[in-house]
Amino acid sequence: MKKTLLAIGSIILAIGIIFTGCSSANLGSIGSVTNNPTDNPTQVVVSPSTTTTSDLANIEKDGLLYMVEEEKLARDVYGYLYNLWGLTTFKNIQSAEQTHMDEVLSLIDKYGLTAPSTLDEPGVFTDPHLQELYKTLTEQGSKSLVDALKVGALIEETDIIDLKLISKLILTTQITMI
């Protein structure tokens, strides 16, 4: 049982490291997205420009707004699991998810979109599907630490699938970099 728990924890930790280690900041300077070496090395800085929402297709606008709430879902679930179980891995991944949210928010700002008003309210979402998913994931993760680790693995797997799907639909280079 202890070996299984450690194996699952290691998998989640590896996934978290992959996500933070493979952030778009590691791509260097492309277009107006740059890595600011004086800041956190995984933080992306989007240079201001005159870009507007008319430069985006509707699917890209919807994709950005969905992505920020999906990152929020992951951040909020990991925060909930950390508060419940005290496993530092959950706190570390929660911080990485916040970084991902910040990256998407920089594009939302750049393109003049309005971010969901619930981003600062843990566990509250404008998308009803994500609201229900938060409830389901936190209930599942509350059963045991092993279940919490399984929830973490599911979040990362789903995030990868969703990001691949969205990246196939998005035309704007700066969005696919995030």
Secondary structure, DSSP 8 states (H G I E B T S, - for coil): -HHHHHHHHHHHHHHHHHHHHT-GGGG--BTTEEE-TTS-TT-EEE---S--GGGS-HHHHHHHHHHHHHHHHHHHHHHHHHHHH--HHHHHHHHHHHHHHHHHHHHHHHTT----TTTTSTT--SSHHHHHHHHHHHHHHTS-HHHHHHHHHHHHHHHHHHHHHHHHH---HHHHH-
